[in-house]
Amino acid sequence: MKLDPTLRDILLSCRCGEVTVDEAAHEIEGLRIENLAGIARIDTGRSVRCGLPEVVLAEGKDSDKLTMIMFRHLDVTGRCIATRVTDEQAAAVNGEISESGVTAAYHRDARVLVLSHGQPPEQTGGRVGILTAGTVDIPVAEEARIIAEEAGCEVHTAYDVGVAGIHRLFTALREMPDVHAYVVAAGREGTLPAIVAGLTDRPVIGVPVSSGYGYMGRGEAALAGMLQSCSVLAVVNIDAGFVAGSFAAQIANMVARHVTSGDPVTPHGGVKDE
């Protein structure tokens, strides 16, 4: 069975006779929560239950505790992702790497740290497009990109294609026609996601970015503008690249799974028995 299978994968493998009932039950044990030293309850079964990896929020955590949580999660699942990581936290985690084969990838602009044993995430066939209005929006978009890639998606990016030079957008969209969902990050007045949503038949997730200044600056005007959009789009919180990347990956992976298997998609992500 593939690394970090979803609950659906486990049940289908059991139904097809690829694994025994006991083996399937063992995989489902991953749904349990592990209590770590009384400070954290590690959700080691999130990838099985939700189809997305567990992600540790590093913000506000002591470096020693973050290190302990990340390495324990790596031991159990073979991979650990942390967001909102500071340089000091990344240095502390890196300083504890002594085991041969453990790889730490620190994406400084996105503030994301990934621990693994060197293997890339298994590809799902899902495809996500990520666009930004300006260069200041790139760190938030990069957080979304890394999360979507960690969920197994192929990600295409086009940055600095905002409405101040709207002709840049059309070329960018032509270069990613087959994506299953878009993430569009924009600050200031936050116009770009609504425009993209008015030009494509794919789901669009708007991410307001805390750029801009003066009245309703720091992402507030962008958030309000996206919420008032006439185009159909989903909107996440200010600077919520992780949420946007996860949401886009869930959509893309569901579509890819349906296209690959031919199984009808149900609201629960399962398969209908005809």
N, C-alpha and C positions, 0 to 999 in steps of 0.2 A: 504494500500500500504506500502511496506517496507520502512525503514528509508533510506533517501538519494537515491531515485530511479534514474535511468538514464532516459534520454529523451525517449529512446526506451521502457523502462518499462512503462512509463506514457502513451505513445501512444498505446501500446499493451493492457494495462488495459482498456483504453477508448474503443478500438475496440471490446474487449471482453465483454464490458458492466459492468466491475467491478467498474468503476468510471464514473461519469457523465462528460459531456463536461466542465461544470463549474469547477468541481473538478480538471480535467486535466489542465485547463487553470491556475488555482491557483498554481498548482505544477510548471508549466512552468514559472510562474512569478519568480521563483528562478534564472532564467537566468540574472536577473538584477544585476547591479553593485551598491553597496552601498558606497556613499561618506562619509567617517568617519572623521569629524572634519577638513576637508580640507587637511589632511595629507596622507590619504590612500584611495584607491578604492578597497573595499573588494569584491572579486569574489565569492559571496555566491552560485552561480549556477554552479560552476565548476563540481561538482559531477554529476549533472544532464546532463550537456553538454558533459563532457569528460569521465565520469565513474571513475574519480579519485578525491580524496578530494583536496581541496585547501590547500596549504602548505605555511606558512609564513617564509620568509628568515629573521632570526633574526640578521644576520651579519650586523654590522654597525648601527643598530637601537638603539635609546635611550631606556632604560629599561621601562620608563613610557609609551612611545608610543607603545612599543611592548606589554606591559600588556593590554593597552586599545584595541589594535587591536585583540589580542587573545581572550579577554573576550567578545568582541562584536561578533566575529565570533562564539564563543561557544554559545552565546545567540541565534543566527540565525540558526545555523546548528546542534547544539548539540555536536560538536566536533571541536577541532582545533589542528593542528600540526605545530610546528615550528622547523626549522633546523638551524644548525650552532649556537646553543645557548651556551652562556658562563655560568659559574657558577653564576656570578653576576646577569645575566638576569633571570636565573631560580629561584634564590632566591627572586628576585623582584616580579616575577609572583606568586610564592608560597605565598609570604607575603600578597597578595591581596585576597587570597582564604578565604572567610568567609561564602559563601553560602553552606548550607548543600547539600551534594551530588556531589559537584564538585571534581573531582579527577585529580591530576597532576602526570604524570609519566615522570620523567626526566631520560633519558638514557645518562649518562655522557660521556661514551666512544664515542658514536655515535653523541653526541651533539644534541639530539632530545628531544623536550618537547611536550607531548601530554596532552591536557586538554579534559576532557569528563565528562559526568554525571554518569560514572561508567560502562556503557554498552560497551561490546567489539564490534569491527566492525562486521558487518554481513558477514558471510562466503559466498563466491561466488562459491567455488568448484575449483578455480584456484590453481595450485600448482607450486611453484618456488623453484629451487635449487640454493643455493649460496655457492661458494667455494672461498677459498683464497689460495694464494701460501704460504704465511708465516703469522706469528702472527702479524707482524706490519701492515698487511693489514686489520685486523679485524675491526677497527673502521669504515672504509669506507664500509665494507661489512655489518656491523650492521646497518648503516644508510639505506642501500638498503633493509635489512630485515624488519626493522620497517615500512618503506614506503610500501613495498609489503603487509605486514600484515594489515596495515591500509586500504589498498585497498581491503581487504577481502580474501587475498590468504593464503593458508597453505604453510609455508616456511620450507624447510629442509636445514640445513647448514652442511658443512664439512670444517673445517679450518686447515691451515698448511699442505696442501697436494701438495706442489710445486715440481718442476722438480728436485730439489736437492735430493729428495727421491721419484722418480716417482711411485714406487710401492704403495705408500700411496693413490694415486689418484684412482686406479682401485677399491679398496674396497669402497671408498667414492661414486663413480659413481654407483656401484652395489646397494648401500643402498638408492638411490633415482632414480629408473628407470622410475617412472611414472610422473615426473615433466613435465610441459609444456614449460618451458624456464629456462635457466641457467644464473646466473650472476657470473662472474669469475673475482676476483680482484687480481692484481699482480703488484708489483713494480719491481725495478731493471731492468732486461731485458724484463720483461713482457711476458714470453713464455707461461704460463699456459693456457690462453684462447684459443690460437691457437690449443694446444694439445687437449683440451676438445672438441673443435669444430670438430676436426678430428676423434673423437671417438663416437659422438652422432648424431642422426638425429633431435635433438631439437635445436631451436634457442639459440645462445650463445651471451651474451652481455659482452664484455670485459671492465674492469674498470682499467685504469692505476693508480697506487698509487704513491704518492710523496715520495717514499723511494728510497734508493740508494744514491750514492755520486760520486764525481769526474765528469768526462766528461759525459754530458747529464744525470746527476743525477736528483733527485727530481721529478721523473716520466716522464721525457722527453724521455729517452731511451725506457721505457715501452710503452709510447704512440706511438712512431715511430715503435716499433716492432709489436704492434698490428695492426697498419694501414698497415703494409707490409705483414701481414699474408697470407699464401697460403690457409689456411682454411677459410671457409666462416663464418664471425662473424661481428656483429655490435660493434662499439667502441664509448664510451662516453668520455668526457673530464677527465682530471686528477682529481682524488678524487671525481668524480661526482656520489656518491652513490645514491643520491636522484633520479637522472635521470635514472640510471640503474634499480633501484627498481621499479620505475614507468613504465618504458618500459616493463620490464618483467611481471609486473602485468597486463598491458594492453593485452599483448599476452596471458597470462594464463587465464585471465577472458574471453577473446573472445573465446578461445577454449572451456572452461568450459561451457559457455553459449550455444555454438553450440552443444556440446555433450548432454547437458541436454535437450535442446528444440528440437533438430533435425532440427532447422532452418538453411538454407544456410547462410554462412557468406558472407557478401558483403563488399567492401572496406569502406563503410560508417558505418559499424557496425550494419547495419539494417537487415531487413528480406525481402526476395524477395516474391512477390505475384506470385504464380505459376498459 
